[in-house]
Amino acid sequence: MNPLLKFPVLARRAFSSSARQLKNRVPEAQKIFQEDNGLPVHVKGGTVDVMMYRFTMALTIGGTFYSMYWLLYAAMPHKKA
């Protein structure tokens, strides 16, 4: 039997309606993020969101200063050997 003929059967089985149904958690997330509690949206997700935000800001500021340092270094005259 040709192995290519089995592929459509396997594909139908993988996407059939008998597969495990996942619970839709979008409405729960919408309630959390749309709640008016005075927090900015980037920290409403909890401690992990705050840590990711702070890490991103530190990386951005550090990268900016690093780029400025090398730009200044490249702009200065260097002694010829």
SEFINU-50529 format. One record per atom (N, C-alpha, C): residue number from 1; residue in three letters; atom name; x, y, z. Coordinates in nm, 3 decimals. Each point is the difference from the previous one (the first is absolute). Layout:
BEGIN
+-----+-----+----+---------+---------+---------+
|   k |   r |  a |       X |       Y |       Z |
+-----+-----+----+---------+---------+---------+
| NUM | ALA | CA |       X |       Y |       Z |
...
+-----+-----+----+---------+---------+---------+
This chain:
BEGIN
+-----+-----+----+---------+---------+---------+
|   k |   r |  a |       X |       Y |       Z |
+-----+-----+----+---------+---------+---------+
|   1 | MET |  N |   0.085 |  -0.118 |   0.000 |
|   1 | MET | CA |  -0.085 |   0.118 |   0.000 |
|   1 | MET |  C |   0.089 |   0.124 |   0.000 |
|   2 | ASN |  N |  -0.041 |   0.099 |  -0.073 |
|   2 | ASN | CA |   0.075 |   0.124 |  -0.013 |
|   2 | ASN |  C |  -0.012 |   0.080 |   0.131 |
|   3 | PRO |  N |   0.113 |   0.041 |   0.062 |
|   3 | PRO | CA |  -0.007 |   0.074 |   0.126 |
|   3 | PRO |  C |  -0.064 |   0.138 |  -0.015 |
|   4 | LEU |  N |  -0.002 |   0.055 |  -0.122 |
|   4 | LEU | CA |  -0.063 |   0.131 |  -0.020 |
|   4 | LEU |  C |  -0.152 |  -0.008 |   0.012 |
|   5 | LEU |  N |  -0.057 |  -0.117 |  -0.020 |
|   5 | LEU | CA |  -0.144 |  -0.014 |   0.011 |
|   5 | LEU |  C |  -0.045 |   0.003 |   0.145 |
|   6 | LYS |  N |   0.088 |  -0.030 |   0.094 |
|   6 | LYS | CA |  -0.036 |   0.002 |   0.141 |
|   6 | LYS |  C |  -0.006 |   0.142 |   0.055 |
|   7 | PHE |  N |   0.069 |   0.095 |  -0.063 |
|   7 | PHE | CA |   0.007 |   0.135 |   0.052 |
|   7 | PHE |  C |  -0.135 |   0.067 |   0.018 |
|   8 | PRO |  N |  -0.092 |  -0.003 |  -0.098 |
|   8 | PRO | CA |  -0.130 |   0.066 |   0.021 |
|   8 | PRO |  C |  -0.078 |  -0.061 |   0.117 |
|   9 | VAL |  N |   0.013 |  -0.131 |   0.020 |
|   9 | VAL | CA |  -0.071 |  -0.064 |   0.111 |
|   9 | VAL |  C |   0.058 |   0.049 |   0.132 |
|  10 | LEU |  N |   0.133 |   0.008 |   0.009 |
|  10 | LEU | CA |   0.063 |   0.048 |   0.123 |
|  10 | LEU |  C |  -0.035 |   0.146 |   0.026 |
|  11 | ALA |  N |  -0.005 |   0.080 |  -0.107 |
|  11 | ALA | CA |  -0.033 |   0.141 |   0.016 |
|  11 | ALA |  C |  -0.143 |   0.016 |   0.050 |
|  12 | ARG |  N |  -0.091 |  -0.081 |  -0.052 |
|  12 | ARG | CA |  -0.140 |   0.008 |   0.045 |
|  12 | ARG |  C |  -0.012 |  -0.042 |   0.145 |
|  13 | ARG |  N |   0.075 |  -0.099 |   0.042 |
|  13 | ARG | CA |  -0.005 |  -0.044 |   0.138 |
|  13 | ARG |  C |   0.056 |   0.106 |   0.094 |
|  14 | ALA |  N |   0.106 |   0.069 |  -0.043 |
|  14 | ALA | CA |   0.063 |   0.101 |   0.085 |
|  14 | ALA |  C |  -0.091 |   0.120 |   0.022 |
|  15 | PHE |  N |  -0.084 |   0.031 |  -0.097 |
|  15 | PHE | CA |  -0.085 |   0.118 |   0.009 |
|  15 | PHE |  C |  -0.147 |  -0.035 |   0.019 |
|  16 | SER |  N |  -0.027 |  -0.118 |   0.048 |
|  16 | SER | CA |  -0.140 |  -0.040 |   0.015 |
|  16 | SER |  C |  -0.060 |   0.065 |   0.123 |
|  17 | SER |  N |  -0.132 |  -0.006 |   0.011 |
|  17 | SER | CA |  -0.070 |   0.063 |   0.112 |
|  17 | SER |  C |   0.011 |  -0.082 |   0.128 |
|  18 | SER |  N |   0.053 |  -0.121 |  -0.009 |
|  18 | SER | CA |   0.013 |  -0.081 |   0.120 |
|  18 | SER |  C |   0.124 |   0.037 |   0.081 |
|  19 | ALA |  N |   0.078 |   0.093 |  -0.052 |
|  19 | ALA | CA |   0.119 |   0.043 |   0.073 |
|  19 | ALA |  C |  -0.041 |   0.074 |   0.127 |
|  20 | ARG |  N |   0.091 |   0.005 |   0.096 |
|  20 | ARG | CA |  -0.028 |   0.066 |   0.127 |
|  20 | ARG |  C |  -0.031 |   0.147 |  -0.024 |
|  21 | GLN |  N |  -0.108 |   0.047 |   0.056 |
|  21 | GLN | CA |  -0.040 |   0.140 |  -0.015 |
|  21 | GLN |  C |   0.066 |   0.083 |   0.109 |
|  22 | LEU |  N |   0.060 |   0.112 |  -0.039 |
|  22 | LEU | CA |   0.063 |   0.090 |   0.095 |
|  22 | LEU |  C |  -0.101 |   0.103 |   0.047 |
|  23 | LYS |  N |   0.013 |   0.039 |   0.126 |
|  23 | LYS | CA |  -0.090 |   0.100 |   0.056 |
|  23 | LYS |  C |   0.042 |   0.139 |  -0.049 |
|  24 | ASN |  N |  -0.096 |   0.079 |  -0.039 |
|  24 | ASN | CA |   0.027 |   0.136 |  -0.045 |
|  24 | ASN |  C |   0.020 |   0.090 |   0.122 |
|  25 | ARG |  N |   0.124 |   0.048 |   0.018 |
|  25 | ARG | CA |   0.031 |   0.082 |   0.116 |
|  25 | ARG |  C |   0.009 |   0.148 |  -0.036 |
|  26 | VAL |  N |  -0.037 |   0.037 |  -0.120 |
|  26 | VAL | CA |   0.007 |   0.139 |  -0.043 |
|  26 | VAL |  C |  -0.092 |   0.090 |   0.082 |
|  27 | PRO |  N |  -0.126 |  -0.039 |   0.027 |
|  27 | PRO | CA |  -0.084 |   0.089 |   0.081 |
|  27 | PRO |  C |   0.057 |   0.029 |   0.139 |
|  28 | GLU |  N |   0.066 |  -0.098 |   0.061 |
|  28 | GLU | CA |   0.061 |   0.023 |   0.131 |
|  28 | GLU |  C |   0.113 |   0.102 |  -0.011 |
|  29 | ALA |  N |   0.082 |  -0.012 |  -0.102 |
|  29 | ALA | CA |   0.110 |   0.094 |  -0.021 |
|  29 | ALA |  C |  -0.053 |   0.140 |  -0.031 |
|  30 | GLN |  N |  -0.110 |   0.007 |  -0.077 |
|  30 | GLN | CA |  -0.059 |   0.130 |  -0.031 |
|  30 | GLN |  C |  -0.047 |   0.070 |   0.127 |
|  31 | LYS |  N |  -0.059 |  -0.075 |   0.092 |
|  31 | LYS | CA |  -0.046 |   0.060 |   0.126 |
|  31 | LYS |  C |   0.118 |   0.058 |   0.077 |
|  32 | ILE |  N |   0.111 |  -0.073 |   0.003 |
|  32 | ILE | CA |   0.118 |   0.047 |   0.074 |
|  32 | ILE |  C |   0.058 |   0.126 |  -0.064 |
|  33 | PHE |  N |   0.017 |  -0.002 |  -0.132 |
|  33 | PHE | CA |   0.068 |   0.111 |  -0.067 |
|  33 | PHE |  C |  -0.089 |   0.121 |  -0.022 |
|  34 | GLN |  N |  -0.133 |  -0.016 |   0.001 |
|  34 | GLN | CA |  -0.090 |   0.113 |  -0.020 |
|  34 | GLN |  C |  -0.047 |   0.060 |   0.132 |
|  35 | GLU |  N |   0.035 |  -0.060 |   0.111 |
|  35 | GLU | CA |  -0.040 |   0.050 |   0.131 |
|  35 | GLU |  C |   0.067 |   0.136 |   0.025 |
|  36 | ASP |  N |  -0.078 |   0.094 |   0.053 |
|  36 | ASP | CA |   0.052 |   0.133 |   0.027 |
|  36 | ASP |  C |   0.053 |   0.005 |   0.143 |
|  37 | ASN |  N |   0.127 |  -0.039 |   0.017 |
|  37 | ASN | CA |   0.059 |  -0.001 |   0.133 |
|  37 | ASN |  C |   0.120 |   0.094 |   0.011 |
|  38 | GLY |  N |   0.020 |   0.086 |  -0.098 |
|  38 | GLY | CA |   0.105 |   0.099 |   0.004 |
|  38 | GLY |  C |   0.137 |  -0.050 |  -0.044 |
|  39 | LEU |  N |   0.012 |  -0.126 |  -0.033 |
|  39 | LEU | CA |   0.128 |  -0.055 |  -0.045 |
|  39 | LEU |  C |   0.013 |   0.012 |  -0.151 |
|  40 | PRO |  N |   0.120 |   0.026 |  -0.050 |
|  40 | PRO | CA |   0.019 |  -0.003 |  -0.145 |
|  40 | PRO |  C |  -0.013 |  -0.143 |  -0.052 |
|  41 | VAL |  N |  -0.035 |  -0.012 |  -0.125 |
|  41 | VAL | CA |  -0.030 |  -0.132 |  -0.056 |
|  41 | VAL |  C |   0.121 |  -0.093 |   0.002 |
|  42 | HIS |  N |   0.122 |   0.056 |  -0.006 |
|  42 | HIS | CA |   0.118 |  -0.086 |  -0.005 |
|  42 | HIS |  C |   0.037 |  -0.060 |   0.135 |
|  43 | VAL |  N |  -0.070 |   0.033 |   0.107 |
|  43 | VAL | CA |   0.027 |  -0.061 |   0.130 |
|  43 | VAL |  C |  -0.124 |  -0.068 |   0.060 |
|  44 | LYS |  N |  -0.109 |  -0.005 |  -0.074 |
|  44 | LYS | CA |  -0.123 |  -0.062 |   0.052 |
|  44 | LYS |  C |   0.009 |  -0.152 |   0.008 |
|  45 | GLY |  N |   0.095 |  -0.059 |  -0.070 |
|  45 | GLY | CA |   0.013 |  -0.144 |  -0.001 |
|  45 | GLY |  C |   0.065 |  -0.057 |   0.125 |
|  46 | GLY |  N |   0.054 |   0.086 |   0.086 |
|  46 | GLY | CA |   0.060 |  -0.049 |   0.124 |
|  46 | GLY |  C |   0.150 |   0.019 |   0.005 |
|  47 | THR |  N |   0.062 |  -0.075 |   0.089 |
|  47 | THR | CA |   0.143 |   0.013 |   0.028 |
|  47 | THR |  C |   0.086 |  -0.031 |  -0.123 |
|  48 | VAL |  N |  -0.037 |  -0.100 |  -0.076 |
|  48 | VAL | CA |   0.079 |  -0.036 |  -0.118 |
|  48 | VAL |  C |   0.000 |   0.114 |  -0.101 |
|  49 | ASP |  N |  -0.115 |   0.064 |  -0.019 |
|  49 | ASP | CA |  -0.006 |   0.113 |  -0.092 |
|  49 | ASP |  C |   0.087 |   0.116 |   0.048 |
|  50 | VAL |  N |  -0.001 |   0.028 |   0.129 |
|  50 | VAL | CA |   0.082 |   0.107 |   0.055 |
|  50 | VAL |  C |   0.148 |  -0.031 |  -0.021 |
|  51 | MET |  N |   0.040 |  -0.124 |   0.026 |
|  51 | MET | CA |   0.140 |  -0.038 |  -0.017 |
|  51 | MET |  C |   0.042 |   0.009 |  -0.147 |
|  52 | MET |  N |  -0.085 |  -0.047 |  -0.091 |
|  52 | MET | CA |   0.033 |   0.009 |  -0.142 |
|  52 | MET |  C |   0.009 |   0.145 |  -0.046 |
|  53 | TYR |  N |  -0.090 |   0.086 |   0.051 |
|  53 | TYR | CA |   0.003 |   0.142 |  -0.035 |
|  53 | TYR |  C |   0.130 |   0.063 |   0.048 |
|  54 | ARG |  N |   0.037 |  -0.025 |   0.125 |
|  54 | ARG | CA |   0.122 |   0.059 |   0.054 |
|  54 | ARG |  C |   0.126 |  -0.051 |  -0.072 |
|  55 | PHE |  N |   0.002 |  -0.128 |  -0.032 |
|  55 | PHE | CA |   0.113 |  -0.056 |  -0.075 |
|  55 | PHE |  C |   0.011 |   0.064 |  -0.138 |
|  56 | THR |  N |  -0.113 |   0.018 |  -0.066 |
|  56 | THR | CA |  -0.001 |   0.061 |  -0.133 |
|  56 | THR |  C |   0.047 |   0.144 |   0.007 |
|  57 | MET |  N |  -0.046 |   0.075 |   0.100 |
|  57 | MET | CA |   0.042 |   0.139 |   0.014 |
|  57 | MET |  C |   0.150 |   0.008 |   0.031 |
|  58 | ALA |  N |   0.051 |  -0.087 |   0.087 |
|  58 | ALA | CA |   0.142 |   0.000 |   0.032 |
|  58 | ALA |  C |   0.083 |  -0.033 |  -0.123 |
|  59 | LEU |  N |  -0.044 |  -0.098 |  -0.076 |
|  59 | LEU | CA |   0.070 |  -0.039 |  -0.123 |
|  59 | LEU |  C |   0.000 |   0.114 |  -0.102 |
|  60 | THR |  N |  -0.113 |   0.070 |  -0.012 |
|  60 | THR | CA |  -0.011 |   0.112 |  -0.093 |
|  60 | THR |  C |   0.091 |   0.115 |   0.041 |
|  61 | ILE |  N |  -0.003 |   0.037 |   0.128 |
|  61 | ILE | CA |   0.083 |   0.110 |   0.047 |
|  61 | ILE |  C |   0.149 |  -0.037 |  -0.009 |
|  62 | GLY |  N |   0.033 |  -0.122 |   0.040 |
|  62 | GLY | CA |   0.138 |  -0.045 |  -0.010 |
|  62 | GLY |  C |   0.049 |  -0.002 |  -0.143 |
|  63 | GLY |  N |  -0.082 |  -0.047 |  -0.092 |
|  63 | GLY | CA |   0.037 |  -0.002 |  -0.141 |
|  63 | GLY |  C |   0.016 |   0.139 |  -0.058 |
|  64 | THR |  N |  -0.084 |   0.093 |   0.046 |
|  64 | THR | CA |   0.011 |   0.139 |  -0.047 |
|  64 | THR |  C |   0.133 |   0.060 |   0.043 |
|  65 | PHE |  N |   0.036 |  -0.017 |   0.128 |
|  65 | PHE | CA |   0.126 |   0.054 |   0.048 |
|  65 | PHE |  C |   0.120 |  -0.069 |  -0.065 |
|  66 | TYR |  N |  -0.010 |  -0.130 |  -0.022 |
|  66 | TYR | CA |   0.107 |  -0.074 |  -0.067 |
|  66 | TYR |  C |   0.021 |   0.053 |  -0.143 |
|  67 | SER |  N |  -0.110 |   0.024 |  -0.070 |
|  67 | SER | CA |   0.008 |   0.053 |  -0.137 |
|  67 | SER |  C |   0.058 |   0.141 |   0.000 |
|  68 | MET |  N |  -0.041 |   0.081 |   0.098 |
|  68 | MET | CA |   0.053 |   0.137 |   0.008 |
|  68 | MET |  C |   0.150 |  -0.001 |   0.031 |
|  69 | TYR |  N |   0.043 |  -0.091 |   0.085 |
|  69 | TYR | CA |   0.142 |  -0.012 |   0.032 |
|  69 | TYR |  C |   0.081 |  -0.029 |  -0.126 |
|  70 | TRP |  N |  -0.042 |  -0.099 |  -0.078 |
|  70 | TRP | CA |   0.076 |  -0.036 |  -0.120 |
|  70 | TRP |  C |  -0.011 |   0.106 |  -0.108 |
|  71 | LEU |  N |  -0.110 |   0.072 |  -0.005 |
|  71 | LEU | CA |  -0.011 |   0.110 |  -0.095 |
|  71 | LEU |  C |   0.098 |   0.110 |   0.037 |
|  72 | LEU |  N |   0.008 |   0.032 |   0.129 |
|  72 | LEU | CA |   0.096 |   0.099 |   0.047 |
|  72 | LEU |  C |   0.144 |  -0.048 |  -0.022 |
|  73 | TYR |  N |   0.026 |  -0.124 |   0.025 |
|  73 | TYR | CA |   0.133 |  -0.058 |  -0.021 |
|  73 | TYR |  C |   0.041 |   0.010 |  -0.147 |
|  74 | ALA |  N |  -0.093 |  -0.028 |  -0.089 |
|  74 | ALA | CA |   0.029 |   0.006 |  -0.143 |
|  74 | ALA |  C |   0.020 |   0.144 |  -0.047 |
|  75 | ALA |  N |  -0.060 |   0.095 |   0.069 |
|  75 | ALA | CA |   0.011 |   0.140 |  -0.041 |
|  75 | ALA |  C |   0.129 |   0.065 |   0.045 |
|  76 | MET |  N |   0.067 |  -0.058 |   0.099 |
|  76 | MET | CA |   0.124 |   0.058 |   0.053 |
|  76 | MET |  C |   0.119 |  -0.042 |  -0.087 |
|  77 | PRO |  N |   0.097 |   0.092 |  -0.016 |
|  77 | PRO | CA |   0.120 |  -0.036 |  -0.076 |
|  77 | PRO |  C |   0.087 |  -0.099 |   0.078 |
|  78 | HIS |  N |   0.063 |  -0.090 |  -0.071 |
|  78 | HIS | CA |   0.086 |  -0.100 |   0.061 |
|  78 | HIS |  C |   0.143 |   0.021 |  -0.049 |
|  79 | LYS |  N |   0.096 |  -0.035 |   0.084 |
|  79 | LYS | CA |   0.140 |   0.011 |  -0.038 |
|  79 | LYS |  C |   0.033 |  -0.105 |  -0.104 |
|  80 | LYS |  N |   0.074 |   0.041 |  -0.100 |
|  80 | LYS | CA |   0.044 |  -0.097 |  -0.102 |
|  80 | LYS |  C |   0.126 |  -0.069 |   0.050 |
|  81 | ALA |  N |   0.008 |  -0.129 |  -0.021 |
|  81 | ALA | CA |   0.117 |  -0.075 |   0.049 |
|  81 | ALA |  C |   0.119 |   0.014 |  -0.090 |
+-----+-----+----+---------+---------+---------+
